[in-house]
Amino acid sequence: MAPAFRPRLSALSQFLRTPSVGRTVVTLLSFALVLLLLVNLTVFVMTRRTAAFNETVDHAQQARLVSQQVLNRLVDAETGQRGFMLTAQPSYLAIHDEAIAALPNLFSTLSGLTVADPELAPRVERIRDLSDQRLGVMERSITLARTGRIGEAVSVVRGGEGKVLMDQMRIEIAAIDRLQDSRIERLTRESEAAANFTLAINVFAGLLIVILAGIVGWIVRRYLMDMRDAQMAMDRLNAGLENQVRDRTAALSRANDEIQRFAYIVSHDLRAPLVNVMGYTSELEQAGKVIDRQMTAVETKVPEIVERDALVAVREDVPEAIGFIRASTAKMDRLINAILKLSREGRRTPVSETLPMTDIVQAIADSVRHQTDAADAEIVVEDLPSIQSDRLSIEQIFGNLVDNAVKYLEPSRPGRIVVSGETAGDEVIYRVADNGRGVSDRDHERIFELFRRSGKQDRPGEGLGLAFVRNSVRRLGGTIDLESELGKGSTFVLKFPKRLVLSETGDLS
C-alpha cells in the first residue's frame, strides 16, 4: 500500500510547491472548511446551551408549581378545620383529610426536584417542618372540638400560632420563587448573549462566503480572459511561422489543462463546502425555531424577564441572516454551474454534418412561442442556407441569440425578430435581428465578456450567455459581431465556413 501512495504524495507535494490557480483555490477551500467547522461548532454549542436552558427553566417551573401546591393544600386543610369548628359537620373534615393525604407525595416530589440544590434543599426541609407544625396545631384544635371543648379549640385558633407558621411558609416559598426567577433571568441573559454571538458568527461567515465567491469568479475570469487573449494572438500569427505556432499552441494547451483542473476543483471541492453551508444553515434555522418556541413559553409564563431585544434577535435578525446566507450560496451555485457549462463545452469534440438551418432555427423559434405570444411579438425565419457543422453547437448558438432577443424586447412596441442568411464565397453569413432595447456603442464588445452585462439589469442572468456564444462560434471557425443602436434594436452577424474540417483528434484543422 505504501508504494502506491508515494506517487500521489509526490504529486501533492509538487502541487503545493508550485504557484497556480489550483493551489490558490485549495487555500480558499481550506479556509472555507475551517469556517464551516467554526459555524458547525457554534451551532452545536448553541443547541446544547438551549437544551440546558430549557431543562433548567422546566425544572424551576415544576419546583415553583409543587411548592405552590403544598401551600394550597395547607390552605385547604385550614378551610376544612375552620368549617368543622364552625358547624361541627364531619363533611368539612373530609376536605381537611384529603388535603393532608396529598401532602406527603407533594413533599416527596419537591424534595426530588431540589435534593441536589444546596440553596433550595434547606428551604424545602424548613417548609416541611413548618407544615408538620401547622398540621399539629390543626390536629389539636380538631381533637378539642371533637370532645366538645369548643372554647379551648377556638383559643388554639385565636392564639395565632397557625397564622405565624403559614406566614413563615409563604416567606420560604416566596424565597424559592425569587431564587428561581433570578436563575432564569441569568440563564436568559446568557442564552441571549450566545444567540447574538451565533448570529454574528453566521453573518461573518456569510460575508466571507460572498467574498470567496467573488475571488473565485475573478480568478476564473482572469484565466478565461488569458485564454481568449492567447487565442486572439494565435489568430494574428502568420501561417508560415510554424515554430511560433507550435510554441503558442503548447502554451494554449497548458492553459486549457489548467482551466480543466480548475473546473474539476470547482465541480467537486468547491461544491462540497457550499452544500455543507446550506445544510448547516438549515440546522441553524431549526435551532432558531427551538429558541423562538422557548422564548415564547418564557414570555407567556414570565413576561417580565424577557427583553424585547432578545425577541427581535431571535425572530427577525436570525431569519434575516439565514436568508442572506442562502441567497449568497444560491448565487455562488449558479456561477459554478455556468463555469462548468463553459468548461464542458470546451472539452466536447465537434461532429460535422450537413444541417438544414431553416428547420433548426424554426424549431428554436417554436420552442419560445409562448413567450413571444405573451409579449405580443413574432419571430420570422427566412430561408437559410445549409451549412456543414456541429449540430449541438449551432443549436446552442442560435438558441442563446433567440432567447436573448426575446428577453430584451422593448415593451412599448410590438416585438419583431428576424433570422436571415446568405452565402458569400466560402462563408455562410447569418443575421439575428430584433427591434428591442439595443446596446450602447461602448458596450458592443463588453457584452461578449464573462460576467459582463449591458443596460438596466432587470432580467435574470449571470453575464455568461454571449461569452458562451462567442466561444462556441470561434470553436467552429467562425466570428460574431454586433450592430446595434441603443433604443432601436440589435443585429448579431455570424460568419461560418461552409464546411467544418476536423483533424483526426477532433480539433479544427
Buried (B, 14 or more C-beta within 10 A) or exposed (E): EEEEEEEEEEEEEEEEEEEBBBEBBBEBBEEBBEBBEBBBEBBEEBBEBBEEBBEBBEBBBBBBEBBBBBBEBBEBBBBBBBBBBEEEEEEBBEBBEEBBEBBEEBBEBBBEBBEEBEEBBEBBBBBBBBBEBBBEBBBBBBEBBEEEBBEBBBEBBEEEBBBBBBEBBBEBBEBBBEBBBEBBBEBBEEBBEBBBEBBEBBBBBBEBBBEBBEEBBEBBBEBBEBBBEBBEEBEEBEEEEEEEBEEBEEBBEEBBEBBBBBBEBBBEBBBBBBEBBBEBBEBBBEBBEBBBEBBBBBBEEBEEBBEEEBBEBBBEBBBEBBEBBBEBBEBBBBBBBBBBEBBEBBEEEBEBEEBEBBEBBBEBBEEBEEBBEEBEBBBEBEEBBBBBBBBEBBBBBBBBBBBBBBBBBBEEEEBBBBBBBEEEEEBBBBBBBBBBBBBBEEBBEBBBBBBBBBBEEEEEBBBBBBBBBBBBBBBBBBBBEBEBEBEEBBBBBBBBBBEBEBEEEEEEE
